[in-house]
Amino acid sequence: MNEEKPNVPEVFLTPYDPQQHEDKLYELWEKSGYFNPDQCVENGIADPEAEPFSIVLPPPNVTGTLHMGHAAMLAIEDILVRYHRMKGKRTLWIPGTDSAALATQSKVEGIMYKEEKKRRDEIGREELLKRIDI
């Protein structure tokens, strides 16, 4: 069997380096005002009379190892926000935060008990915070 190597330009064989592009793109997006629905109206990107569209991103939740489902959820929300923005709506995507870190604490406590058979009250507050990395 004769296997021919595909004729692929060298530029496509090098790994993608996001740092070469993403900082410049993000700066361009910030300057454009795309992240601010009021600025989109001022710049003529959004119709001031259009129905608003917003998504509140749920706080991150520690469920173990990251998987494709985490990325899929963000990609779907990103697509929805961009779609509604392109339709001229005043769009806003608000990321959630987990400032209390309760889910993280719960996960760390579960791992600690499984591996060491210790509870948080047995190791003390400072040691628990170290393990949670707060």
Secondary structure, 3 states (H helix, E strand, C coil): CCCCCCCCCHHHCCCCCHHHCHHHHHHHHHHHCCCCHHHHHHCCCCCCCCCCEEEECCCCCCCCCCCHHHHHHHHHHHHHHHHHHHCCCCEEEECCCCCCCHHHHHHHHHHHHHHHCCCHHHHCHHHHHHHHCC
